[in-house]
Every structure is written in C-alpha cells, then in structure tokens.
Amino acid sequence: MSKPNEPLQVDPAELRVAAEQLDGQASSFAEKHQSAHARVGGTALGSGQAAAALPQLLSSWEEQGVQFGAQFTRHSEGHRQAAAGYDTTDETAAAGIDDEGSEL
C-alpha cells in the first residue's frame, strides 16, 4: 500500500485479476443462492403463519440476491475501468516523455 506523500503504484494487471475473481465470486454466489432458494421454495410448511410468510420471505430474499449480484458486477467493472484508466495514463505519460526526449 502506498504511503502518504509517496507516488501511487498500481498494477493494472492485478486490478484485472481482482475483477475476474469478483466475477467468479458473483457466479458462485448466484449459483448457491439459487440452489438455496429452490430448496426453501420447495419446503412444505403446511398451513398457518409460517406458510403464509414464506412467499414474502422468498421474494425479499430474491430481491436481496439481485442487489448483491449487482454489487459484484459494479465492483468488478470498477476494477476493469480503473485498470483501463491507469493504462491510458501510463501510455499518455510515456508518449509525452518520448516527445520531450525527441526534442533534445
């Protein structure tokens, strides 16, 4: 980690690896969430308050699952955008250095 008043050092490749890991975690989460949702949805609770509450619980749970999936996506895309930004900055700076060097 960079310290205050020191140059920031970022490896865009590491950001891309982290984005891929987030994608994998999102996929695993979605798969396990859907599996659990299906198991709970198949539960027979009979009649009564528990049986009446189950559809609301499942609906809420599904909504939360969608929100978590969207968060994974935002984070992985943010890592990719940051990597692209650092690449562009490095390329622009390198071109500026080359231009200045050729004028010497």
Steps between C-alpha positions, in 0.01 A plus 500: 500500500623847418587735781396865522707732282642209300411417140207269453607168352229296331536194282211496251550126451430444870180703468390278211578186701295638790212572259509140377498377860199717575324356195572149628370587845187651346440187298550277803271719711225497237522122459485431873231760558279351230554151636407605853204696368373193316539280809319747723231556238435126491446483874152395608405694809138399512255774585538784741712808540825338392347377176346841436829680567715280275410669167586843643826368640594345166412819313711709735783250483491503120513879495799501733673243279455725198642794694806300609554385141486860380756600764740228383456625143560865596814406689646285224420763235653768722822300518504462121434870445774594745745267321412657166541847650843419638602350163387815319681724747819298465480501120432875487784574741738274305410674175565837664840384622584366152396832344711701744795265453490531122525878529832481684 
